[in-house]
Amino acid sequence: GWILYRLSTRSMVETIDAVKTANRRAMLLVIVLVVAMGAGAMFVSLRKFGHEADKLSRPVRNLAAAAEIIKNGDYKQPVHVDSDDEIGELASTFETMRQTVQTYTEHLEELVEAKMRQVRDILDNVEQGLFVVGFDGSISPEHSKAAPEILGVSELLNIRDALHLSPSQEEDFIGWLALVRT
């Protein structure tokens, strides 16, 4: 006789399939967790990088804004940059420059004002008809008091009225001024 003994591998195959499925799920979970941790780490790093970049660039932006104000002629606003590095040193130099330019500008304005008073005094006391003609035929508001009276006009506004020119004479005079200018 024969003894026939059969072993079934079905339970072993089912167990192997169950383990494979569990391994796939575990591997997928690990991948999702690694991606999530990587994304989280990247997000935290980008926020930290952004904060540090802002911390580094803010003094430069503040200094650039102060330089723009100075460029536009406002020397009264002090340059404030809170930084203890090279940018802070540059800001300190800018502040010194701003103070120097402000002092020179104020002094220059005082000098110009004094000179204009001297010119006004001279023009008010000279008996000649002095006035300045621009290249466009306009007359400067700074002229001697005697000029309108000598020219027989109430006000010196333009060359045509001051010299009693016809339109063609005025055109010739403006053309002559253009030649003088070149």
KOLMARKOL-271350 format. One record per residue: x, y, z of N, C-alpha, C, O, CB in turn. Coordinates in steps of 0.2 Angstrom, whole numbers, padded with zeros to 4 digits, always signed. Glycine has a CB too. Layout:
REM residues N
XYZXYZXYZXYZXYZ/...
REM end
This chain:
REM residues 182
+0004-0006+0000+0000+0000+0000+0004+0006+0000+0010+0007+0001-0004+0000+0005/+0000+0010-0001+0003+0017-0001+0000+0021+0004-0006+0021+0006+0001+0020-0008/+0004+0026+0006+0001+0031+0011+0002+0037+0007+0008+0040+0006+0005+0031+0018/-0003+0040+0007-0003+0047+0003-0004+0052+0009-0009+0052+0012-0008+0047-0002/+0001+0056+0009+0000+0062+0014+0001+0068+0010+0005+0070+0006+0006+0061+0019/-0004+0072+0011-0005+0079+0007-0004+0084+0012-0007+0085+0017-0011+0079+0003/+0000+0089+0010+0001+0095+0014-0002+0101+0010-0001+0102+0004+0009+0096+0016/-0006+0105+0014-0009+0110+0010-0004+0117+0012-0003+0118+0018-0016+0111+0013/-0003+0120+0007+0001+0126+0007-0003+0133+0007-0001+0138+0008+0006+0127+0002/-0010+0131+0007-0014+0137+0007-0013+0142+0013-0013+0148+0012-0021+0135+0006/-0013+0139+0019-0013+0143+0025-0006+0147+0025-0005+0153+0027-0014+0139+0031/-0001+0144+0022+0006+0147+0022+0006+0153+0017+0008+0158+0018+0011+0142+0020/+0003+0152+0011+0002+0157+0006-0002+0163+0009+0000+0168+0008-0001+0154-0001/-0008+0161+0012-0012+0166+0015-0008+0170+0020-0009+0177+0020-0018+0163+0018/-0004+0167+0024+0000+0170+0029+0005+0175+0026+0006+0180+0028+0003+0165+0034/+0008+0172+0021+0014+0176+0017+0010+0182+0014+0013+0188+0014+0017+0172+0012/+0005+0181+0011+0001+0187+0008-0001+0192+0013+0000+0198+0012-0005+0184+0004/-0003+0190+0019-0005+0194+0024+0001+0198+0026+0000+0204+0028-0008+0191+0030/+0007+0195+0027+0013+0198+0029+0015+0203+0024+0017+0209+0026+0018+0193+0031/+0015+0201+0018+0017+0206+0012+0012+0212+0012+0015+0218+0012+0016+0202+0005/+0006+0211+0013+0001+0217+0013+0003+0221+0019+0003+0227+0019-0006+0214+0014/+0004+0218+0025+0006+0222+0031+0012+0226+0030+0013+0232+0032+0006+0218+0037/+0017+0222+0027+0024+0226+0025+0023+0232+0021+0026+0237+0022+0029+0221+0022/+0018+0231+0015+0017+0236+0011+0014+0242+0014+0016+0248+0013+0012+0234+0005/+0009+0241+0019+0006+0246+0022+0011+0249+0027+0011+0256+0028+0000+0243+0027/+0015+0246+0030+0020+0248+0035+0025+0253+0031+0027+0258+0033+0024+0243+0039/+0027+0250+0025+0032+0254+0021+0029+0260+0018+0032+0266+0018+0034+0250+0015/+0022+0260+0016+0019+0266+0014+0018+0271+0020+0019+0277+0019+0012+0264+0011/+0017+0269+0026+0016+0273+0032+0023+0276+0033+0023+0282+0035+0014+0269+0038/+0028+0272+0033+0035+0275+0034+0036+0280+0029+0039+0286+0030+0040+0270+0034/+0035+0279+0022+0036+0284+0017+0032+0290+0018+0035+0296+0018+0034+0281+0010/+0026+0290+0020+0021+0296+0022+0024+0299+0027+0025+0306+0027+0014+0293+0023/+0026+0296+0033+0029+0299+0038+0036+0303+0037+0037+0308+0039+0030+0294+0044/+0040+0300+0033+0046+0303+0031+0045+0309+0026+0048+0314+0027+0051+0298+0027/+0040+0308+0022+0039+0314+0018+0036+0320+0022+0037+0326+0021+0033+0312+0012/+0031+0318+0027+0028+0323+0031+0033+0326+0035+0033+0332+0036+0023+0320+0035/+0038+0322+0038+0043+0325+0042+0048+0329+0038+0050+0335+0040+0047+0320+0046/+0049+0327+0032+0054+0331+0027+0050+0338+0026+0053+0343+0026+0055+0327+0021/+0044+0338+0024+0040+0344+0023+0040+0348+0029+0041+0354+0028+0033+0342+0020/+0039+0345+0035+0039+0349+0041+0045+0353+0042+0046+0358+0044+0037+0345+0047/+0051+0349+0041+0057+0351+0042+0059+0357+0037+0062+0362+0039+0063+0346+0041/+0057+0356+0031+0058+0361+0026+0054+0367+0027+0056+0373+0027+0056+0358+0019/+0048+0367+0030+0044+0372+0032+0047+0376+0037+0047+0382+0037+0036+0370+0034/+0049+0373+0042+0052+0376+0048+0059+0379+0046+0060+0385+0048+0054+0371+0054/+0063+0376+0041+0069+0379+0039+0068+0385+0035+0071+0390+0036+0073+0373+0035/+0062+0385+0031+0061+0391+0026+0059+0396+0031+0060+0402+0030+0055+0389+0021/+0055+0395+0036+0052+0400+0041+0059+0403+0044+0059+0409+0045+0047+0398+0046/+0063+0399+0046+0069+0401+0050+0073+0405+0045+0076+0410+0047+0073+0395+0053/+0074+0403+0039+0078+0406+0034+0075+0413+0032+0079+0418+0032+0079+0402+0028/+0069+0413+0032+0065+0419+0030+0066+0424+0036+0067+0430+0035+0058+0418+0029/+0066+0422+0042+0067+0426+0048+0074+0429+0048+0075+0435+0049+0065+0423+0054/+0079+0425+0047+0086+0427+0047+0087+0431+0041+0091+0436+0042+0090+0421+0047/+0084+0430+0035+0085+0434+0029+0082+0441+0031+0085+0446+0029+0082+0431+0023/+0076+0441+0034+0073+0448+0035+0078+0451+0041+0079+0458+0040+0066+0447+0038/+0080+0448+0045+0084+0451+0051+0091+0454+0048+0093+0459+0050+0086+0445+0056/+0093+0450+0043+0099+0453+0039+0098+0459+0034+0102+0463+0034+0103+0447+0035/+0092+0458+0031+0091+0463+0026+0087+0469+0028+0088+0475+0025+0087+0460+0020/+0084+0469+0034+0080+0475+0037+0085+0481+0038+0083+0486+0036+0077+0473+0043/+0091+0480+0041+0095+0486+0041+0097+0489+0035+0098+0495+0034+0101+0484+0045/+0098+0485+0030+0100+0487+0023+0094+0491+0020+0095+0496+0017+0102+0481+0018/+0088+0488+0021+0082+0492+0018+0081+0498+0022+0080+0503+0018+0076+0487+0019/+0082+0498+0028+0082+0505+0032+0087+0510+0030+0085+0516+0029+0082+0503+0040/+0093+0507+0029+0098+0512+0026+0097+0515+0019+0098+0520+0018+0105+0508+0027/+0094+0510+0015+0092+0512+0008+0087+0518+0009+0087+0522+0005+0090+0506+0004/+0082+0517+0013+0077+0521+0014+0079+0528+0016+0077+0533+0014+0071+0519+0019/+0084+0528+0021+0087+0534+0023+0091+0538+0018+0091+0544+0017+0092+0533+0029/+0095+0534+0014+0098+0537+0008+0094+0540+0003+0095+0545+0001+0103+0531+0005/+0088+0537+0002+0083+0540-0003+0080+0546+0000+0080+0551-0004+0077+0535-0004/+0079+0547+0007+0077+0553+0010+0082+0558+0009+0081+0564+0007+0075+0552+0017/+0089+0557+0010+0094+0561+0009+0095+0563+0002+0096+0569+0001+0101+0558+0012/+0094+0559-0002+0095+0560-0010+0089+0565-0012+0091+0569-0016+0094+0554-0014/+0083+0565-0009+0078+0570-0010+0079+0576-0007+0075+0581-0007+0071+0567-0008/+0084+0577-0003+0086+0584+0000+0084+0585+0007+0084+0591+0009+0083+0589-0005/+0081+0580+0010+0079+0581+0017+0084+0578+0022+0086+0573+0022+0072+0577+0018/+0088+0583+0024+0094+0582+0029+0092+0582+0036+0096+0582+0040+0099+0587+0027/+0086+0583+0038+0083+0584+0045+0082+0577+0048+0082+0577+0054+0077+0588+0045/+0080+0572+0044+0078+0566+0047+0085+0562+0049+0089+0560+0044+0074+0562+0043/+0086+0560+0055+0092+0556+0056+0092+0549+0054+0087+0546+0053+0093+0556+0064/+0098+0546+0052+0098+0539+0050+0099+0535+0056+0103+0535+0060+0105+0539+0045/+0094+0531+0057+0093+0526+0062+0093+0519+0059+0089+0517+0056+0087+0527+0067/+0099+0515+0061+0099+0508+0059+0102+0504+0065+0107+0505+0067+0103+0507+0053/+0098+0500+0068+0100+0496+0073+0103+0490+0071+0100+0485+0070+0094+0494+0078/+0110+0490+0071+0114+0485+0069+0121+0486+0072+0123+0491+0072+0114+0484+0061/+0124+0481+0074+0131+0481+0077+0136+0478+0072+0142+0476+0075+0131+0478+0084/+0135+0478+0066+0139+0475+0061+0142+0480+0056+0141+0486+0058+0136+0469+0057/+0144+0478+0050+0146+0483+0045+0141+0488+0043+0142+0493+0041+0149+0479+0039/+0135+0485+0043+0129+0489+0041+0128+0495+0046+0126+0501+0044+0123+0485+0040/+0129+0493+0052+0128+0498+0057+0134+0504+0057+0132+0509+0058+0129+0495+0064/+0140+0501+0055+0145+0506+0054+0144+0511+0048+0145+0517+0048+0152+0502+0053/+0141+0508+0043+0139+0511+0037+0134+0516+0038+0134+0522+0036+0137+0507+0031/+0129+0514+0042+0124+0519+0044+0126+0525+0049+0124+0530+0048+0118+0515+0049/+0131+0523+0053+0134+0528+0057+0138+0533+0052+0138+0539+0054+0139+0525+0062/+0141+0531+0047+0145+0535+0042+0140+0539+0039+0141+0545+0037+0149+0531+0038/+0134+0536+0037+0129+0540+0033+0126+0546+0038+0125+0551+0035+0123+0535+0031/+0125+0544+0044+0123+0549+0049+0127+0555+0049+0125+0561+0049+0121+0546+0056/+0134+0553+0050+0139+0559+0050+0139+0563+0044+0139+0569+0044+0146+0556+0051/+0138+0560+0038+0138+0563+0031+0131+0567+0031+0132+0573+0029+0138+0558+0026/+0126+0565+0034+0120+0569+0034+0120+0575+0038+0118+0580+0036+0114+0564+0036/+0123+0574+0044+0124+0580+0048+0129+0585+0045+0127+0591+0045+0127+0578+0055/+0134+0583+0042+0139+0588+0038+0135+0591+0032+0136+0597+0032+0145+0584+0036/+0132+0587+0028+0128+0590+0023+0123+0595+0025+0122+0601+0022+0125+0585+0018/+0119+0593+0031+0114+0598+0033+0117+0604+0036+0115+0610+0034+0110+0594+0039/+0123+0604+0039+0127+0610+0041+0129+0614+0036+0128+0620+0036+0133+0608+0046/+0132+0611+0030+0134+0615+0025+0128+0618+0021+0128+0624+0019+0138+0610+0020/+0123+0614+0020+0117+0617+0017+0114+0623+0021+0112+0628+0017+0111+0611+0016/+0113+0622+0027+0110+0628+0031+0115+0634+0030+0112+0640+0030+0109+0626+0038/+0121+0633+0031+0126+0638+0030+0126+0641+0023+0126+0647+0022+0133+0636+0032/+0125+0637+0018+0124+0640+0011+0118+0644+0010+0118+0649+0007+0125+0634+0006/+0113+0641+0013+0106+0645+0013+0107+0652+0016+0104+0657+0013+0101+0641+0016/+0110+0652+0022+0111+0658+0025+0116+0663+0021+0114+0669+0020+0115+0657+0032/+0121+0660+0018+0125+0664+0013+0121+0667+0007+0122+0673+0005+0131+0660+0011/+0117+0663+0004+0113+0665-0002+0108+0670+0000+0107+0675-0003+0110+0659-0005/+0105+0669+0006+0100+0674+0008+0104+0681+0010+0101+0686+0008+0097+0672+0015/+0110+0681+0013+0113+0687+0014+0115+0690+0007+0115+0696+0007+0120+0685+0018/+0118+0686+0003+0120+0689-0004+0114+0692-0008+0114+0697-0011+0123+0684-0008/+0108+0689-0007+0102+0691-0010+0100+0698-0007+0097+0702-0011+0096+0686-0010/+0101+0698+0000+0099+0705+0003+0104+0710+0000+0102+0716-0001+0100+0704+0011/+0110+0708-0001+0115+0713-0003+0113+0715-0010+0113+0721-0012+0122+0710-0003/+0111+0711-0014+0109+0712-0021+0103+0717-0021+0103+0721-0025+0108+0706-0025/+0098+0715-0017+0092+0719-0016+0093+0726-0014+0091+0731-0017+0087+0715-0012/+0098+0727-0009+0100+0733-0007+0103+0737-0013+0102+0743-0014+0105+0733-0001/+0108+0734-0016+0111+0737-0022+0106+0739-0027+0105+0745-0030+0116+0733-0025/+0101+0735-0029+0096+0736-0034+0091+0741-0032+0089+0745-0036+0092+0730-0036/+0090+0742-0026+0085+0747-0023+0088+0754-0023+0085+0759-0023+0083+0745-0016/+0095+0754-0023+0098+0761-0022+0102+0763-0029+0104+0769-0029+0103+0760-0017/+0102+0759-0034+0106+0761-0040+0101+0765-0044+0095+0763-0044+0108+0755-0044/+0103+0770-0048+0098+0774-0051+0098+0772-0059+0095+0775-0063+0101+0781-0051/+0102+0767-0061+0101+0764-0068+0096+0759-0068+0094+0756-0063+0108+0761-0070/+0094+0758-0074+0089+0753-0076+0092+0746-0077+0093+0744-0083+0084+0755-0082/+0093+0742-0072+0096+0736-0072+0091+0730-0072+0087+0731-0067+0102+0735-0067/+0091+0726-0076+0087+0720-0076+0091+0714-0080+0095+0715-0084+0080+0721-0079/+0088+0708-0078+0091+0702-0081+0086+0699-0086+0080+0698-0084+0094+0697-0076/+0088+0697-0092+0084+0694-0097+0086+0687-0098+0092+0685-0099+0084+0698-0104/+0081+0682-0097+0082+0675-0098+0083+0674-0106+0080+0678-0110+0077+0671-0095/+0085+0668-0107+0086+0666-0114+0079+0665-0118+0078+0665-0124+0090+0659-0115/+0074+0664-0114+0067+0664-0116+0063+0671-0117+0058+0671-0119+0063+0659-0112/+0067+0676-0115+0064+0683-0116+0061+0685-0109+0058+0690-0109+0059+0683-0121/+0061+0681-0104+0058+0683-0098+0062+0687-0094+0069+0687-0095+0056+0676-0093/+0060+0691-0090+0064+0696-0086+0064+0693-0078+0058+0692-0076+0061+0703-0086/+0070+0693-0075+0070+0691-0068+0066+0696-0064+0066+0702-0065+0078+0690-0066/+0063+0693-0059+0060+0698-0054+0065+0702-0050+0063+0708-0047+0056+0694-0049/+0071+0701-0050+0076+0705-0047+0079+0710-0052+0082+0708-0057+0082+0700-0044/+0077+0716-0051+0079+0722-0055+0079+0728-0051+0076+0728-0046+0074+0723-0062/+0082+0733-0054+0083+0739-0050+0076+0743-0050+0072+0742-0054+0088+0744-0053/+0075+0747-0044+0069+0750-0044+0068+0755-0049+0062+0757-0051+0068+0754-0037/+0073+0758-0052+0073+0763-0057+0071+0760-0064+0069+0764-0068+0079+0767-0057/+0072+0754-0065+0071+0751-0072+0064+0752-0074+0063+0754-0080+0073+0743-0072/+0059+0750-0071+0052+0751-0074+0051+0758-0075+0048+0760-0081+0047+0749-0069/+0053+0763-0071+0052+0770-0072+0056+0772-0078+0053+0776-0082+0054+0774-0066/+0062+0770-0079+0066+0772-0085+0063+0770-0091+0063+0773-0096+0073+0770-0084/+0060+0763-0091+0058+0760-0097+0050+0762-0098+0048+0761-0103+0058+0753-0097/+0047+0766-0094+0040+0768-0094+0035+0763-0094+0030+0763-0097+0040+0772-0101/+0036+0758-0090+0031+0752-0089+0030+0752-0081+0034+0754-0077+0034+0745-0092/+0024+0749-0079+0023+0748-0072+0026+0742-0069+0028+0742-0064+0015+0747-0071/+0027+0737-0073+0030+0731-0071+0035+0728-0077+0033+0729-0083+0025+0725-0069/+0040+0725-0075+0044+0721-0079+0043+0714-0079+0045+0710-0075+0052+0722-0078/+0039+0712-0084+0037+0705-0085+0040+0701-0090+0042+0695-0089+0029+0704-0086/+0040+0704-0096+0044+0701-0102+0047+0706-0106+0046+0712-0105+0039+0697-0106/+0051+0704-0110+0056+0709-0114+0051+0713-0119+0053+0719-0121+0061+0705-0118/+0046+0710-0122+0042+0713-0127+0039+0720-0123+0039+0725-0126+0036+0709-0129/+0036+0719-0117+0033+0725-0114+0038+0730-0112+0037+0736-0112+0029+0722-0108/+0044+0727-0109+0049+0731-0106+0052+0736-0111+0053+0742-0110+0055+0727-0103/+0054+0733-0117+0057+0737-0123+0052+0739-0128+0054+0742-0133+0062+0733-0126/+0046+0738-0127+0040+0741-0132+0042+0738-0139+0042+0742-0144+0040+0748-0132/+0043+0731-0139+0044+0728-0145+0038+0726-0149+0033+0724-0146+0049+0722-0144/+0038+0726-0155+0033+0722-0159+0034+0715-0159+0039+0713-0157+0032+0725-0167/+0029+0711-0161+0030+0704-0161+0036+0702-0165+0039+0697-0163+0023+0700-0164/+0037+0705-0171+0042+0703-0175+0049+0705-0172+0054+0701-0172+0042+0706-0182/+0049+0710-0169+0055+0713-0165+0057+0708-0159+0062+0706-0158+0055+0720-0163/+0051+0706-0156+0052+0701-0150+0055+0695-0153+0060+0692-0150+0046+0700-0147/+0052+0692-0159+0055+0686-0162+0062+0687-0164+0066+0682-0162+0051+0684-0168/+0064+0692-0167+0071+0693-0168+0076+0693-0162+0081+0691-0162+0072+0700-0172/+0073+0697-0157+0077+0697-0151+0078+0690-0147+0083+0688-0145+0073+0702-0146/+0073+0686-0147+0073+0679-0145+0078+0675-0149+0082+0671-0146+0066+0676-0145/+0078+0676-0156+0082+0673-0160+0090+0675-0158+0094+0670-0158+0081+0674-0167/+0091+0681-0157+0097+0684-0155+0100+0680-0149+0105+0678-0148+0097+0691-0155/+0095+0680-0144+0097+0677-0137+0099+0669-0139+0103+0667-0135+0091+0677-0133/+0095+0666-0143+0097+0659-0145+0104+0659-0148+0108+0654-0146+0092+0656-0150/+0106+0663-0152+0113+0663-0155+0118+0665-0149+0123+0662-0149+0113+0669-0160/+0116+0669-0145+0121+0671-0139+0122+0665-0135+0127+0663-0132+0118+0677-0135/+0116+0661-0134+0116+0655-0129+0121+0650-0132+0125+0646-0128+0109+0652-0129/+0121+0649-0138+0126+0644-0141+0132+0646-0142+0137+0643-0145+0123+0641-0148/
REM end
